[in-house]
Amino acid sequence: MLLEYPKKVFKDKLMNIGVIAEFLTSDMLDFYSVSDVLAYEVKEGFPLLDVSSLPSAVFNVEYSLALDECNKWMISMNQLFEEIEVQ
């Protein structure tokens, strides 16, 4: 079952693709579950915004990634857990 914050994020994403929010009740979202988890290693070449290169007047910046364009940075869950254990 999704915790409250992921439910809000999921509902927002459904609304972004055109699902009408009024038709979504909180208990409807209880029936969704995470079926896949993708992990990416942020290293050289990864598409990111470098905070150090932004002017000081720019803040609270958001951006979206096309995950199908990020395949070369994808790592397995085993690699992710190994990385976490090392640090």
C-alpha positions as CSV (number, residue, x, y, z in Angstrom):
1,M,0.0,0.0,0.0
2,L,1.2,3.5,-0.8
3,L,2.1,5.8,2.0
4,E,0.5,9.2,2.0
5,Y,3.3,11.2,0.2
6,P,3.6,8.8,-2.7
7,K,-0.2,8.8,-3.0
8,K,-0.1,12.5,-3.5
9,V,2.7,12.3,-6.1
10,F,0.9,9.5,-7.9
11,K,-2.3,11.5,-7.9
12,D,-0.5,14.6,-9.2
13,K,1.0,12.5,-12.0
14,L,-2.4,11.0,-13.0
15,M,-3.8,14.5,-13.1
16,N,-0.9,15.6,-15.4
17,I,-1.9,13.0,-18.0
18,G,-5.5,14.0,-17.9
19,V,-7.2,12.0,-15.2
20,I,-9.9,14.1,-13.6
21,A,-9.0,14.6,-9.9
22,E,-12.6,14.8,-8.7
23,F,-13.1,11.1,-9.8
24,L,-10.1,10.0,-7.7
25,T,-10.8,9.2,-4.0
26,S,-8.1,8.6,-1.5
27,D,-9.1,5.0,-1.1
28,M,-8.9,4.3,-4.8
29,L,-5.1,5.0,-4.7
30,D,-4.7,2.3,-2.0
31,F,-5.1,-0.3,-4.8
32,Y,-2.0,0.7,-6.6
33,S,1.4,-0.7,-5.8
34,V,4.9,-0.2,-7.0
35,S,5.7,-2.8,-9.6
36,D,9.2,-1.7,-10.6
37,V,12.0,0.4,-9.2
38,L,14.6,2.0,-11.4
39,A,17.9,3.2,-10.1
40,Y,20.4,5.4,-11.9
41,E,24.0,6.4,-11.1
42,V,24.5,10.1,-11.3
43,K,28.0,10.4,-12.8
44,E,29.7,12.2,-15.7
45,G,27.4,12.9,-18.5
46,F,24.1,12.4,-16.5
47,P,21.6,15.1,-17.4
48,L,21.5,17.3,-14.4
49,L,21.4,20.9,-13.3
50,D,24.6,22.0,-11.7
51,V,23.6,24.2,-8.7
52,S,27.1,25.8,-8.7
53,S,26.6,27.1,-12.2
54,L,23.2,28.7,-11.6
55,P,23.0,32.5,-10.8
56,S,22.2,33.2,-7.2
57,A,18.9,34.7,-8.3
58,V,17.7,31.3,-9.6
59,F,16.2,29.0,-6.9
60,N,13.6,26.4,-6.4
61,V,14.3,24.9,-9.9
62,E,12.5,21.8,-11.1
63,Y,13.2,19.7,-14.1
64,S,12.0,16.4,-15.6
65,L,14.0,13.6,-17.1
66,A,13.1,11.4,-20.1
67,L,14.1,8.1,-18.4
68,D,14.3,6.3,-21.8
69,E,17.2,8.6,-22.6
70,C,19.0,7.7,-19.3
71,N,19.5,4.0,-19.9
72,K,23.3,4.2,-19.9
73,W,23.2,5.4,-16.3
74,M,20.8,2.7,-15.1
75,I,22.1,0.4,-12.4
76,S,20.6,-2.8,-10.8
77,M,19.2,-2.8,-7.3
78,N,22.2,-5.0,-6.3
79,Q,24.6,-2.3,-7.5
80,L,22.6,0.3,-5.6
81,F,22.7,-1.6,-2.4
82,E,26.5,-2.2,-2.8
83,E,27.0,1.5,-3.3
84,I,25.0,2.3,-0.2
85,E,26.9,-0.3,1.9
86,V,30.3,1.1,0.8
87,Q,29.5,4.7,1.8
